[in-house]
């Protein structure tokens, strides 16, 4: 079976003293395809993301009470 390596990246930016933070990124940036594996028990989906390339954006606002 061939190897399976992915490139995952993310970056964050926080606005000073405003409480706003933004994060953007991608999992499996190069869209690596999981190699075919013919096994009795199949593939453990906890170790492989079958969605392949995934982009994400996260925006957070923190409030101080």
SVG drawing of the C-alpha trace seen along z (x, -y; Angstrom):
<svg xmlns="http://www.w3.org/2000/svg" viewBox="-21 -47 25 57">
<polyline fill="none" stroke="black" stroke-width="0.4" points="0.0,0.0 1.3,-3.5 1.9,-6.1 -0.7,-8.8 0.5,-12.3 -1.5,-15.4 -0.6,-19.1 -2.7,-21.1 -2.4,-24.8 -4.1,-27.5 -3.5,-31.1 -5.1,-33.5 -5.3,-37.2 -6.5,-39.0 -7.5,-42.6 -5.7,-44.1 -7.9,-44.7 -11.2,-44.3 -11.9,-40.7 -12.1,-39.7 -10.1,-36.8 -10.3,-35.2 -8.8,-31.9 -8.8,-30.4 -7.2,-27.2 -7.4,-24.1 -7.0,-20.4 -5.4,-18.2 -4.5,-21.3 -2.9,-19.3 -6.0,-17.0 -4.1,-13.8 -6.2,-10.7 -6.3,-8.0 -4.8,-4.8 -7.1,-1.9 -7.2,0.6 -9.0,3.9 -9.2,5.3 -11.6,7.4 -12.3,4.6 -12.1,1.7 -10.6,-1.7 -10.7,-3.4 -12.4,-6.7 -10.9,-8.3 -7.6,-8.4 -8.8,-9.3 -11.1,-12.1 -12.9,-10.9 -14.1,-14.4 -10.6,-15.0 -9.8,-18.8 -11.6,-20.9 -11.4,-24.7 -12.6,-26.4 -13.2,-29.9 -13.7,-30.6 -14.6,-34.0 -14.7,-34.6 -15.7,-37.6 -14.8,-37.4 -16.8,-39.5 -15.5,-40.7 -18.3,-41.1"/>
</svg>
